[in-house]
């Protein structure tokens, strides 16, 4: 009986079920690393141990797990048909590199995740919601440039 439980536990912790992780290229050494949606600590490069850009996709099923971190989370509520969302995407990519180990970027496709969309009141997109320990600390509606987003993120990092 206990053997069966061990086997189930090992299976659920090892796999992350395919799409439950993303690949991050280490900015320091170029190694490709698998970054899980949910993790207790911040991701590090397996090769050189530098902090990795932290950008994952989450949805209704795993958003709570994705937000369960001590670090600042920037949720991007977006959809593929939204032009401004497409403009913000590379900015968020750069922010995930700039704030590697400090900010976790979580992308949520509102079309596929209506509960998450309603939870964060994504009336128009892109809506960017910043959370700490699952609580909303700031929200920005509409596309913003990198400098504007940095200005909103920096004070939130100081008050941690
Ligand atoms: Zn590396």
Backbone and ligand atoms as CSV (ligand in chain L), in Angstrom:
chain,resi,resn,atom,element,x,y,z
A,1,UNK,N,N,0.832,-1.213,0.000
A,1,UNK,CA,C,0.000,0.000,0.000
A,1,UNK,C,C,0.862,1.258,0.000
A,2,UNK,N,N,1.838,1.286,0.887
A,2,UNK,CA,C,2.691,2.474,0.921
A,2,UNK,C,C,3.518,2.597,-0.360
A,3,UNK,N,N,3.855,1.460,-0.933
A,3,UNK,CA,C,4.604,1.487,-2.191
A,3,UNK,C,C,3.808,2.164,-3.291
A,4,UNK,N,N,2.520,1.856,-3.349
A,4,UNK,CA,C,1.664,2.460,-4.370
A,4,UNK,C,C,1.613,3.975,-4.200
A,5,UNK,N,N,1.520,4.435,-2.963
A,5,UNK,CA,C,1.451,5.883,-2.715
A,5,UNK,C,C,2.743,6.560,-3.161
A,6,UNK,N,N,3.866,5.918,-2.854
A,6,UNK,CA,C,5.154,6.483,-3.273
A,6,UNK,C,C,5.215,6.607,-4.790
A,7,UNK,N,N,4.723,5.573,-5.475
A,7,UNK,CA,C,4.777,5.588,-6.937
A,7,UNK,C,C,3.943,6.742,-7.493
A,8,UNK,N,N,2.753,6.953,-6.939
A,8,UNK,CA,C,1.884,8.035,-7.423
A,8,UNK,C,C,2.543,9.383,-7.167
A,9,UNK,N,N,3.124,9.529,-5.972
A,9,UNK,CA,C,3.770,10.797,-5.640
A,9,UNK,C,C,4.921,11.099,-6.579
A,10,UNK,N,N,5.714,10.078,-6.871
A,10,UNK,CA,C,6.861,10.280,-7.743
A,10,UNK,C,C,6.405,10.692,-9.138
A,11,UNK,N,N,5.311,10.117,-9.601
A,11,UNK,CA,C,4.812,10.418,-10.942
A,11,UNK,C,C,4.345,11.874,-11.029
A,12,UNK,N,N,3.624,12.340,-10.014
A,12,UNK,CA,C,3.036,13.673,-10.113
A,12,UNK,C,C,4.086,14.778,-9.941
A,13,UNK,N,N,5.186,14.497,-9.254
A,13,UNK,CA,C,6.181,15.550,-9.069
A,13,UNK,C,C,7.182,15.599,-10.224
A,14,UNK,N,N,7.343,14.508,-10.957
A,14,UNK,CA,C,8.408,14.485,-11.960
A,14,UNK,C,C,7.987,15.121,-13.279
A,15,UNK,N,N,6.731,14.983,-13.662
A,15,UNK,CA,C,6.361,15.248,-15.047
A,15,UNK,C,C,5.927,16.652,-15.377
A,16,UNK,N,N,5.189,17.309,-14.581
A,16,UNK,CA,C,4.548,18.591,-14.878
A,16,UNK,C,C,3.666,18.542,-16.127
A,17,UNK,N,N,3.240,17.386,-16.521
A,17,UNK,CA,C,2.211,17.177,-17.543
A,17,UNK,C,C,2.383,18.032,-18.795
A,18,UNK,N,N,3.504,17.916,-19.428
A,18,UNK,CA,C,3.689,18.509,-20.757
A,18,UNK,C,C,3.691,20.021,-20.772
A,19,UNK,N,N,2.543,20.630,-20.957
A,19,UNK,CA,C,2.481,22.075,-21.146
A,19,UNK,C,C,2.637,22.846,-19.839
A,20,UNK,N,N,2.831,22.158,-18.722
A,20,UNK,CA,C,2.906,22.832,-17.435
A,20,UNK,C,C,4.284,23.443,-17.173
A,21,UNK,N,N,5.092,23.563,-18.192
A,21,UNK,CA,C,6.384,24.193,-18.016
A,21,UNK,C,C,6.751,24.889,-19.315
A,22,UNK,N,N,7.759,25.764,-19.235
A,22,UNK,CA,C,8.214,26.424,-20.453
A,22,UNK,C,C,9.735,26.336,-20.493
A,23,UNK,N,N,10.291,26.631,-21.652
A,23,UNK,CA,C,11.745,26.562,-21.814
A,23,UNK,C,C,12.310,27.980,-21.715
A,24,UNK,N,N,13.313,28.142,-20.873
A,24,UNK,CA,C,13.984,29.432,-20.748
A,24,UNK,C,C,15.445,29.259,-21.149
A,25,UNK,N,N,15.898,30.139,-22.032
A,25,UNK,CA,C,17.309,30.117,-22.421
A,25,UNK,C,C,18.080,30.988,-21.437
A,26,UNK,N,N,19.124,30.425,-20.838
A,26,UNK,CA,C,19.917,31.164,-19.863
A,26,UNK,C,C,20.625,32.337,-20.540
A,27,UNK,N,N,20.409,33.577,-20.030
A,27,UNK,CA,C,21.079,34.740,-20.633
A,27,UNK,C,C,22.590,34.702,-20.433
A,28,UNK,N,N,23.059,33.974,-19.439
A,28,UNK,CA,C,24.492,33.953,-19.143
A,28,UNK,C,C,25.259,32.953,-19.993
A,29,UNK,N,N,24.709,31.731,-20.155
A,29,UNK,CA,C,25.493,30.683,-20.820
A,29,UNK,C,C,24.770,30.038,-21.994
A,30,UNK,N,N,23.486,30.388,-22.222
A,30,UNK,CA,C,22.787,29.866,-23.388
A,30,UNK,C,C,22.158,28.498,-23.202
A,31,UNK,N,N,22.329,27.895,-22.033
A,31,UNK,CA,C,21.722,26.598,-21.778
A,31,UNK,C,C,20.202,26.720,-21.754
A,32,UNK,N,N,19.524,25.749,-22.376
A,32,UNK,CA,C,18.068,25.725,-22.328
A,32,UNK,C,C,17.614,24.980,-21.073
A,33,UNK,N,N,16.737,25.632,-20.318
A,33,UNK,CA,C,16.254,25.053,-19.067
A,33,UNK,C,C,14.745,24.946,-19.093
A,34,UNK,N,N,14.216,23.915,-18.480
A,34,UNK,CA,C,12.779,23.772,-18.345
A,34,UNK,C,C,12.338,24.485,-17.065
A,35,UNK,N,N,11.392,25.422,-17.181
A,35,UNK,CA,C,10.928,26.183,-16.033
A,35,UNK,C,C,9.480,25.791,-15.744
A,36,UNK,N,N,9.219,25.194,-14.588
A,36,UNK,CA,C,7.855,24.778,-14.278
A,36,UNK,C,C,6.952,25.972,-13.973
A,37,UNK,N,N,5.646,25.813,-14.219
A,37,UNK,CA,C,4.670,26.858,-13.907
A,37,UNK,C,C,4.681,27.152,-12.414
A,38,UNK,N,N,4.682,26.096,-11.617
A,38,UNK,CA,C,4.702,26.248,-10.169
A,38,UNK,C,C,6.028,25.749,-9.642
A,39,UNK,N,N,6.667,26.563,-8.809
A,39,UNK,CA,C,7.888,26.103,-8.162
A,39,UNK,C,C,8.050,26.883,-6.875
A,40,UNK,N,N,8.636,26.260,-5.875
A,40,UNK,CA,C,8.741,26.910,-4.573
A,40,UNK,C,C,9.787,28.018,-4.593
A,41,UNK,N,N,10.852,27.839,-5.317
A,41,UNK,CA,C,11.897,28.853,-5.381
A,41,UNK,C,C,11.989,29.438,-6.774
A,42,UNK,N,N,12.896,30.387,-6.958
A,42,UNK,CA,C,13.059,30.964,-8.290
A,42,UNK,C,C,13.933,30.039,-9.130
A,43,UNK,N,N,13.663,29.983,-10.428
A,43,UNK,CA,C,14.421,29.060,-11.270
A,43,UNK,C,C,15.854,29.541,-11.505
A,44,UNK,N,N,16.753,28.580,-11.511
A,44,UNK,CA,C,18.159,28.855,-11.785
A,44,UNK,C,C,18.624,27.997,-12.947
A,45,UNK,N,N,19.617,28.477,-13.656
A,45,UNK,CA,C,20.205,27.693,-14.733
A,45,UNK,C,C,20.863,26.435,-14.163
A,46,UNK,N,N,20.558,25.299,-14.782
A,46,UNK,CA,C,21.126,24.038,-14.307
A,46,UNK,C,C,22.625,23.994,-14.535
A,47,UNK,N,N,23.093,24.781,-15.494
A,47,UNK,CA,C,24.510,24.744,-15.852
A,47,UNK,C,C,25.339,25.750,-15.059
A,48,UNK,N,N,24.933,27.027,-15.049
A,48,UNK,CA,C,25.779,28.056,-14.421
A,48,UNK,C,C,25.144,28.649,-13.157
A,49,UNK,N,N,23.921,28.241,-12.839
A,49,UNK,CA,C,23.237,28.620,-11.595
A,49,UNK,C,C,22.859,30.096,-11.501
A,50,UNK,N,N,22.881,30.799,-12.626
A,50,UNK,CA,C,22.364,32.166,-12.642
A,50,UNK,C,C,20.827,32.115,-12.646
A,51,UNK,N,N,20.166,33.184,-12.106
A,51,UNK,CA,C,18.702,33.216,-12.174
A,51,UNK,C,C,18.228,33.227,-13.626
A,52,UNK,N,N,17.176,32.494,-13.895
A,52,UNK,CA,C,16.634,32.412,-15.255
A,52,UNK,C,C,15.474,33.377,-15.430
A,53,UNK,N,N,15.286,33.875,-16.670
A,53,UNK,CA,C,14.059,34.631,-16.950
A,53,UNK,C,C,12.863,33.764,-16.575
A,54,UNK,N,N,11.901,34.399,-15.921
A,54,UNK,CA,C,10.810,33.642,-15.331
A,54,UNK,C,C,9.538,34.027,-16.050
A,55,UNK,N,N,9.187,33.288,-17.067
A,55,UNK,CA,C,7.997,33.595,-17.854
A,55,UNK,C,C,7.289,32.286,-18.159
A,56,UNK,N,N,6.088,32.157,-17.626
A,56,UNK,CA,C,5.339,30.911,-17.807
A,56,UNK,C,C,3.929,31.235,-18.280
A,57,UNK,N,N,3.269,30.242,-18.818
A,57,UNK,CA,C,1.852,30.369,-19.150
A,57,UNK,C,C,1.053,29.564,-18.154
A,58,UNK,N,N,-0.013,30.189,-17.640
A,58,UNK,CA,C,-0.871,29.490,-16.694
A,58,UNK,C,C,-2.325,29.727,-17.082
A,59,UNK,N,N,-3.205,28.979,-16.437
A,59,UNK,CA,C,-4.627,29.113,-16.745
A,59,UNK,C,C,-5.472,28.791,-15.529
A,60,UNK,N,N,-6.764,28.622,-15.770
A,60,UNK,CA,C,-7.687,28.399,-14.658
A,60,UNK,C,C,-7.242,27.254,-13.749
A,61,UNK,N,N,-6.654,26.223,-14.338
A,61,UNK,CA,C,-6.316,25.028,-13.557
A,61,UNK,C,C,-5.110,25.249,-12.642
A,62,UNK,N,N,-4.166,26.070,-13.083
A,62,UNK,CA,C,-2.913,26.140,-12.328
A,62,UNK,C,C,-2.497,27.563,-11.953
A,63,UNK,N,N,-3.414,28.544,-12.073
A,63,UNK,CA,C,-3.018,29.916,-11.767
A,63,UNK,C,C,-2.661,30.092,-10.291
A,64,UNK,N,N,-3.446,29.492,-9.406
A,64,UNK,CA,C,-3.143,29.613,-7.980
A,64,UNK,C,C,-1.742,29.076,-7.677
A,65,UNK,N,N,-1.419,27.955,-8.286
A,65,UNK,CA,C,-0.090,27.371,-8.080
A,65,UNK,C,C,0.988,28.297,-8.633
A,66,UNK,N,N,0.699,28.928,-9.770
A,66,UNK,CA,C,1.677,29.830,-10.387
A,66,UNK,C,C,1.911,31.071,-9.532
A,67,UNK,N,N,0.854,31.532,-8.842
A,67,UNK,CA,C,0.972,32.753,-8.031
A,67,UNK,C,C,1.572,32.476,-6.658
A,68,UNK,N,N,1.696,31.221,-6.319
A,68,UNK,CA,C,2.177,30.841,-4.993
A,68,UNK,C,C,3.697,30.915,-4.944
A,69,UNK,N,N,4.202,32.146,-4.803
A,69,UNK,CA,C,5.643,32.377,-4.740
A,69,UNK,C,C,5.888,33.594,-3.857
A,70,UNK,N,N,7.079,33.698,-3.287
A,70,UNK,CA,C,7.428,34.869,-2.474
A,70,UNK,C,C,7.763,36.077,-3.344
A,71,UNK,N,N,7.918,35.845,-4.636
A,71,UNK,CA,C,8.384,36.908,-5.521
A,71,UNK,C,C,7.217,37.669,-6.138
A,72,UNK,N,N,7.521,38.854,-6.639
A,72,UNK,CA,C,6.511,39.658,-7.323
A,72,UNK,C,C,6.081,38.934,-8.604
A,73,UNK,N,N,4.771,38.889,-8.833
A,73,UNK,CA,C,4.241,38.253,-10.038
A,73,UNK,C,C,3.592,39.316,-10.916
A,74,UNK,N,N,3.889,39.259,-12.195
A,74,UNK,CA,C,3.256,40.129,-13.180
A,74,UNK,C,C,2.409,39.252,-14.089
A,75,UNK,N,N,1.091,39.366,-13.933
A,75,UNK,CA,C,0.177,38.560,-14.744
A,75,UNK,C,C,-0.190,39.347,-15.993
A,76,UNK,N,N,-0.037,38.719,-17.132
A,76,UNK,CA,C,-0.416,39.328,-18.415
A,76,UNK,C,C,-1.689,38.646,-18.898
A,77,UNK,N,N,-2.815,39.365,-18.818
A,77,UNK,CA,C,-4.079,38.838,-19.324
A,77,UNK,C,C,-4.188,39.276,-20.781
A,78,UNK,N,N,-4.160,38.319,-21.693
A,78,UNK,CA,C,-3.982,38.616,-23.108
A,78,UNK,C,C,-4.807,37.657,-23.958
A,79,UNK,N,N,-4.834,37.948,-25.247
A,79,UNK,CA,C,-5.437,37.024,-26.216
A,79,UNK,C,C,-4.700,37.189,-27.547
A,80,UNK,N,N,-4.660,36.125,-28.345
A,80,UNK,CA,C,-3.896,36.164,-29.603
A,80,UNK,C,C,-4.423,37.193,-30.602
A,81,UNK,N,N,-5.728,37.500,-30.563
A,81,UNK,CA,C,-6.326,38.429,-31.542
A,81,UNK,C,C,-6.146,39.887,-31.145
A,82,UNK,N,N,-5.536,40.143,-30.004
A,82,UNK,CA,C,-5.422,41.498,-29.453
A,82,UNK,C,C,-4.097,42.117,-29.887
A,83,UNK,N,N,-4.171,43.133,-30.760
A,83,UNK,CA,C,-2.970,43.772,-31.284
A,83,UNK,C,C,-2.063,44.353,-30.216
A,84,UNK,N,N,-2.612,45.173,-29.300
A,84,UNK,CA,C,-1.764,45.729,-28.231
A,84,UNK,C,C,-1.105,44.647,-27.378
A,85,UNK,N,N,-1.800,43.517,-27.199
A,85,UNK,CA,C,-1.194,42.410,-26.429
A,85,UNK,C,C,0.062,41.912,-27.127
A,86,UNK,N,N,-0.003,41.837,-28.447
A,86,UNK,CA,C,1.140,41.375,-29.232
A,86,UNK,C,C,2.307,42.346,-29.107
A,87,UNK,N,N,1.969,43.653,-28.957
A,87,UNK,CA,C,3.030,44.642,-28.775
A,87,UNK,C,C,3.675,44.546,-27.398
A,88,UNK,N,N,2.874,44.192,-26.401
A,88,UNK,CA,C,3.385,44.110,-25.032
A,88,UNK,C,C,4.220,42.844,-24.821
A,89,UNK,N,N,3.930,41.802,-25.580
A,89,UNK,CA,C,4.580,40.502,-25.352
A,89,UNK,C,C,6.113,40.586,-25.330
A,90,UNK,N,N,6.737,41.225,-26.344
A,90,UNK,CA,C,8.213,41.293,-26.290
A,90,UNK,C,C,8.737,42.152,-25.141
A,91,UNK,N,N,7.933,43.141,-24.725
A,91,UNK,CA,C,8.324,43.962,-23.567
A,91,UNK,C,C,8.367,43.083,-22.317
A,92,UNK,N,N,7.346,42.246,-22.160
A,92,UNK,CA,C,7.319,41.357,-20.993
A,92,UNK,C,C,8.471,40.357,-21.042
A,93,UNK,N,N,8.791,39.915,-22.247
A,93,UNK,CA,C,9.928,39.012,-22.420
A,93,UNK,C,C,11.213,39.680,-21.907
A,94,UNK,N,N,11.397,40.944,-22.298
A,94,UNK,CA,C,12.599,41.661,-21.862
A,94,UNK,C,C,12.582,41.877,-20.345
A,95,UNK,N,N,11.390,42.181,-19.799
A,95,UNK,CA,C,11.301,42.381,-18.348
A,95,UNK,C,C,11.641,41.096,-17.596
A,96,UNK,N,N,11.261,39.950,-18.170
A,96,UNK,CA,C,11.560,38.683,-17.491
A,96,UNK,C,C,13.061,38.438,-17.447
A,97,UNK,N,N,13.782,38.953,-18.440
A,97,UNK,CA,C,15.245,38.846,-18.437
A,97,UNK,C,C,15.838,39.866,-17.464
A,98,UNK,N,N,15.334,41.093,-17.547
A,98,UNK,CA,C,15.836,42.179,-16.695
A,98,UNK,C,C,15.647,41.857,-15.218
A,99,UNK,N,N,14.515,41.252,-14.890
A,99,UNK,CA,C,14.191,40.963,-13.492
A,99,UNK,C,C,14.272,39.464,-13.185
A,100,UNK,N,N,15.168,38.784,-13.879
A,100,UNK,CA,C,15.344,37.353,-13.620
A,100,UNK,C,C,15.622,37.118,-12.143
A,101,UNK,N,N,14.870,36.212,-11.540
A,101,UNK,CA,C,15.052,35.915,-10.126
A,101,UNK,C,C,14.309,36.859,-9.206
A,102,UNK,N,N,13.655,37.903,-9.772
A,102,UNK,CA,C,12.942,38.877,-8.945
A,102,UNK,C,C,11.453,38.948,-9.286
A,103,UNK,N,N,11.151,38.866,-10.579
A,103,UNK,CA,C,9.763,38.993,-11.019
A,103,UNK,C,C,9.399,37.761,-11.848
A,104,UNK,N,N,8.231,37.201,-11.549
A,104,UNK,CA,C,7.724,36.073,-12.316
A,104,UNK,C,C,6.618,36.587,-13.233
A,105,UNK,N,N,6.796,36.414,-14.529
A,105,UNK,CA,C,5.775,36.825,-15.491
A,105,UNK,C,C,4.893,35.619,-15.801
A,106,UNK,N,N,3.586,35.784,-15.607
A,106,UNK,CA,C,2.634,34.696,-15.832
A,106,UNK,C,C,1.639,35.145,-16.895
A,107,UNK,N,N,1.686,34.502,-18.049
A,107,UNK,CA,C,0.779,34.853,-19.131
A,107,UNK,C,C,-0.495,34.011,-19.047
A,108,UNK,N,N,-1.641,34.689,-19.147
A,108,UNK,CA,C,-2.927,33.992,-19.077
A,108,UNK,C,C,-3.748,34.372,-20.310
A,109,UNK,N,N,-4.042,33.406,-21.143
A,109,UNK,CA,C,-4.891,33.610,-22.318
A,109,UNK,C,C,-6.358,33.682,-21.855
A,110,UNK,N,N,-6.959,34.882,-21.985
A,110,UNK,CA,C,-8.309,35.073,-21.426
A,110,UNK,C,C,-9.359,34.256,-22.176
A,111,UNK,N,N,-9.118,33.964,-23.449
A,111,UNK,CA,C,-10.088,33.169,-24.218
A,111,UNK,C,C,-10.239,31.769,-23.649
A,112,UNK,N,N,-9.130,31.212,-23.189
A,112,UNK,CA,C,-9.145,29.828,-22.712
A,112,UNK,C,C,-9.375,29.737,-21.204
A,113,UNK,N,N,-9.329,30.862,-20.508
A,113,UNK,CA,C,-9.351,30.831,-19.048
A,113,UNK,C,C,-10.326,31.865,-18.475
A,114,UNK,N,N,-11.624,31.634,-18.676
A,114,UNK,CA,C,-12.626,32.635,-18.275
A,114,UNK,C,C,-12.655,32.905,-16.769
A,115,UNK,N,N,-12.363,31.925,-15.958
A,115,UNK,CA,C,-12.391,32.160,-14.499
A,115,UNK,C,C,-11.259,33.095,-14.077
A,116,UNK,N,N,-10.075,32.888,-14.630
A,116,UNK,CA,C,-8.951,33.773,-14.306
A,116,UNK,C,C,-9.211,35.173,-14.828
A,117,UNK,N,N,-9.818,35.257,-16.009
A,117,UNK,CA,C,-10.145,36.545,-16.600
A,117,UNK,C,C,-11.126,37.316,-15.720
A,118,UNK,N,N,-12.146,36.624,-15.223
A,118,UNK,CA,C,-13.143,37.269,-14.355
A,118,UNK,C,C,-12.526,37.632,-13.006
A,119,UNK,N,N,-11.686,36.745,-12.494
A,119,UNK,CA,C,-11.060,36.967,-11.186
A,119,UNK,C,C,-10.261,38.259,-11.155
A,120,UNK,N,N,-9.567,38.558,-12.265
A,120,UNK,CA,C,-8.747,39.765,-12.302
A,120,UNK,C,C,-9.401,40.859,-13.145
A,121,UNK,N,N,-10.692,40.692,-13.399
A,121,UNK,CA,C,-11.501,41.742,-14.008
A,121,UNK,C,C,-10.893,42.272,-15.298
A,122,UNK,N,N,-10.560,41.351,-16.190
A,122,UNK,CA,C,-9.944,41.740,-17.459
A,122,UNK,C,C,-11.025,42.198,-18.440
A,123,UNK,N,N,-11.574,43.379,-18.187
A,123,UNK,CA,C,-12.627,43.923,-19.052
A,123,UNK,C,C,-12.065,44.279,-20.415
A,124,UNK,N,N,-10.855,44.820,-20.417
A,124,UNK,CA,C,-10.180,45.068,-21.681
A,124,UNK,C,C,-8.758,44.550,-21.547
A,125,UNK,N,N,-8.187,44.177,-22.666
A,125,UNK,CA,C,-6.846,43.610,-22.631
A,125,UNK,C,C,-5.941,44.380,-23.586
A,126,UNK,N,N,-4.631,44.414,-23.308
A,126,UNK,CA,C,-4.008,43.697,-22.188
A,126,UNK,C,C,-4.292,44.361,-20.840
A,127,UNK,N,N,-4.519,43.528,-19.838
A,127,UNK,CA,C,-4.525,43.989,-18.459
A,127,UNK,C,C,-3.352,43.314,-17.769
A,128,UNK,N,N,-2.527,44.131,-17.131
A,128,UNK,CA,C,-1.378,43.609,-16.397
A,128,UNK,C,C,-1.673,43.759,-14.911
A,129,UNK,N,N,-1.608,42.655,-14.192
A,129,UNK,CA,C,-1.905,42.660,-12.765
A,129,UNK,C,C,-0.672,42.189,-12.022
A,130,UNK,N,N,-0.258,42.966,-11.037
A,130,UNK,CA,C,0.889,42.551,-10.236
A,130,UNK,C,C,0.412,42.048,-8.882
A,131,UNK,N,N,0.915,40.911,-8.491
A,131,UNK,CA,C,0.497,40.316,-7.229
A,131,UNK,C,C,1.714,39.930,-6.395
A,132,UNK,N,N,1.483,39.930,-5.087
A,132,UNK,CA,C,2.457,39.347,-4.177
A,132,UNK,C,C,1.697,38.445,-3.210
A,133,UNK,N,N,2.140,37.196,-3.115
A,133,UNK,CA,C,1.430,36.198,-2.317
A,133,UNK,C,C,-0.044,36.127,-2.707
A,134,UNK,N,N,-0.334,36.281,-3.991
A,134,UNK,CA,C,-1.690,36.141,-4.496
A,134,UNK,C,C,-2.540,37.387,-4.364
A,135,UNK,N,N,-2.060,38.424,-3.657
A,135,UNK,CA,C,-2.826,39.657,-3.465
A,135,UNK,C,C,-2.408,40.684,-4.518
A,136,UNK,N,N,-3.403,41.378,-5.075
A,136,UNK,CA,C,-3.119,42.367,-6.114
A,136,UNK,C,C,-2.449,43.592,-5.488
A,137,UNK,N,N,-1.294,43.993,-6.027
A,137,UNK,CA,C,-0.596,45.177,-5.524
A,137,UNK,C,C,-0.595,46.317,-6.538
A,138,UNK,N,N,-0.875,46.012,-7.808
A,138,UNK,CA,C,-0.987,47.072,-8.822
A,138,UNK,C,C,-1.653,46.456,-10.043
A,139,UNK,N,N,-2.302,47.292,-10.830
A,139,UNK,CA,C,-2.838,46.816,-12.105
A,139,UNK,C,C,-2.747,47.925,-13.144
A,140,UNK,N,N,-2.464,47.532,-14.362
A,140,UNK,CA,C,-2.255,48.461,-15.463
A,140,UNK,C,C,-3.098,47.961,-16.633
A,141,UNK,N,N,-3.985,48.809,-17.131
A,141,UNK,CA,C,-4.822,48.427,-18.262
A,141,UNK,C,C,-4.293,49.101,-19.513
A,142,UNK,N,N,-4.092,48.326,-20.549
A,142,UNK,CA,C,-3.612,48.857,-21.816
A,142,UNK,C,C,-2.119,48.633,-21.987
A,143,UNK,N,N,-1.681,48.734,-23.235
A,143,UNK,CA,C,-0.276,48.491,-23.557
A,143,UNK,C,C,0.599,49.607,-23.008
A,144,UNK,N,N,1.743,49.239,-22.473
A,144,UNK,CA,C,2.698,50.195,-21.927
A,144,UNK,C,C,4.081,49.857,-22.468
A,145,UNK,N,N,4.921,50.881,-22.544
A,145,UNK,CA,C,6.305,50.652,-22.931
A,145,UNK,C,C,7.113,50.106,-21.762
A,146,UNK,N,N,8.332,49.681,-22.078
A,146,UNK,CA,C,9.171,49.063,-21.061
A,146,UNK,C,C,9.471,50.032,-19.912
A,147,UNK,N,N,9.795,51.294,-20.249
A,147,UNK,CA,C,10.160,52.262,-19.211
A,147,UNK,C,C,8.992,52.498,-18.251
A,148,UNK,N,N,7.778,52.590,-18.795
A,148,UNK,CA,C,6.600,52.818,-17.957
A,148,UNK,C,C,6.364,51.642,-17.013
A,149,UNK,N,N,6.574,50.443,-17.513
A,149,UNK,CA,C,6.376,49.264,-16.668
A,149,UNK,C,C,7.461,49.153,-15.600
A,150,UNK,N,N,8.691,49.484,-15.981
A,150,UNK,CA,C,9.788,49.471,-15.008
A,150,UNK,C,C,9.480,50.438,-13.865
A,151,UNK,N,N,8.919,51.609,-14.215
A,151,UNK,CA,C,8.592,52.612,-13.194
A,151,UNK,C,C,7.534,52.101,-12.215
A,152,UNK,N,N,6.663,51.218,-12.690
A,152,UNK,CA,C,5.644,50.648,-11.802
A,152,UNK,C,C,6.198,49.479,-10.986
A,153,UNK,N,N,7.132,48.744,-11.583
A,153,UNK,CA,C,7.654,47.535,-10.926
A,153,UNK,C,C,8.654,47.894,-9.821
A,154,UNK,N,N,9.537,48.858,-10.107
A,154,UNK,CA,C,10.637,49.151,-9.177
A,154,UNK,C,C,10.166,49.397,-7.735
A,155,UNK,N,N,9.164,50.297,-7.515
A,155,UNK,CA,C,8.760,50.532,-6.123
A,155,UNK,C,C,8.198,49.284,-5.437
A,156,UNK,N,N,7.629,48.387,-6.221
A,156,UNK,CA,C,7.077,47.162,-5.644
A,156,UNK,C,C,8.186,46.204,-5.215
A,157,UNK,N,N,9.325,46.315,-5.855
A,157,UNK,CA,C,10.464,45.471,-5.475
A,157,UNK,C,C,11.108,45.981,-4.197
A,158,UNK,N,N,11.085,47.299,-4.008
A,158,UNK,CA,C,11.715,47.895,-2.832
A,158,UNK,C,C,10.950,47.529,-1.557
A,159,UNK,N,N,9.630,47.446,-1.659
A,159,UNK,CA,C,8.800,47.256,-0.463
A,159,UNK,C,C,8.613,45.772,-0.102
A,160,UNK,N,N,9.402,44.892,-0.653
A,160,UNK,CA,C,9.146,43.471,-0.392
A,160,UNK,C,C,9.462,43.044,1.049
L,1,ZN,ZN,ZN,23.424,29.359,-17.499
